[in-house]
Amino acid sequence: MPLDPALRHQIEQDALTAEWQAERLAACDDAMALLREIADLDRDDGGDVILGVDADGHNDLLSRIVSFLATHDQ
């Protein structure tokens, strides 16, 4: 016996919602990991985080933040 079209639609919508929620939870986990790294960075006398760069002027943490935002900005 085939599924009722309304029930089929609801099942499809529930699956899409679950997928979206899983993606958002994974993004939150990634964001928390980046924030923990920032919290662990050295601070100056005023309490501001010191972001160091390598000889070429790159900062891995900032690059990962930019990449994270580009990936998860919706």
HELIX and SHEET records of a PDB file:
HELIX    1   1 PRO A    5  ALA A   39  1                                  35    
HELIX    2   2 ASP A   60  HIS A   72  1                                  13    
END                                                                             
